């Protein structure tokens, strides 16, 4: 499961560079797994919740640290 935590811009860039290495090596699955470390933007999490449901986000292994910081820890269960 992905660890929910905030990241600096430098940390985000490091994650993206690591994912790019896996993509170039032909390992798309590992690249996707690595990118799940990136905090999901609030607007995108709200969109996914509305159209795909809270379970999709809960089961997807997404880093929702930014969303929880802005909207609170119970945002998935609230309307």
C-alpha positions in Angstrom: 0.0 0.0 0.0 1.2 3.5 -0.8 2.3 5.7 2.1 0.3 8.9 2.4 2.7 11.7 2.8 3.3 15.2 1.4 6.3 15.6 -0.9 8.6 18.5 -1.9 8.9 19.4 -5.5 12.4 17.8 -5.5 11.0 14.5 -4.1 8.2 14.5 -6.8 10.8 15.0 -9.5 12.9 12.1 -8.1 9.8 9.8 -8.2 9.1 10.9 -11.8 12.7 10.3 -12.8 12.7 6.8 -11.3 9.4 6.0 -13.0 10.9 7.2 -16.3 13.8 4.8 -15.9 11.3 1.9 -15.5 9.4 3.0 -18.5 12.5 3.2 -20.7 13.4 -0.3 -19.5 10.0 -1.5 -20.6 8.6 -2.1 -17.1 5.4 -0.2 -17.2 3.9 -2.0 -14.1 6.8 -0.8 -11.9 6.6 2.7 -13.3 2.9 2.8 -12.4 3.7 1.5 -8.9 6.3 4.1 -8.4 4.0 7.0 -9.5 1.4 6.0 -6.9 3.8 7.5 -4.4 3.0 11.0 -5.8 0.3 12.9 -3.8 -2.9 13.1 -5.8 -4.1 16.6 -6.5 -7.2 17.6 -4.6 -9.2 18.5 -7.7 -8.5 15.1 -9.3 -9.3 13.1 -6.2 -12.7 14.9 -6.0 -13.4 14.1 -9.6 -12.5 10.4 -9.2 -14.6 10.2 -6.0 -17.6 11.7 -7.8 -17.4 9.6 -10.9 -15.8 6.3 -9.8 -16.6 6.4 -6.1 -14.7 6.4 -2.8 -14.0 2.6 -3.0 -12.0 3.2 -6.2 -9.7 5.6 -4.3 -9.5 3.5 -1.2 -8.5 0.3 -3.1 -6.3 2.0 -5.6 -3.3 2.6 -3.3 -3.2 6.4 -4.1 -1.3 8.9 -2.0 -4.1 11.1 -0.7 -2.0 13.1 1.8 -2.7 16.5 0.0 -6.5 15.8 -0.1 -6.6 14.8 3.6 -4.6 17.9 4.5 -7.0 20.2 2.6 -10.3 18.5 3.1 -9.8 16.5 6.3 -9.4 12.8 7.0 -13.1 12.0 6.6 -13.5 13.5 3.1 -14.0 10.1 1.4 -17.0 9.3 3.7 -18.5 12.8 3.6 -20.7 14.0 0.8 
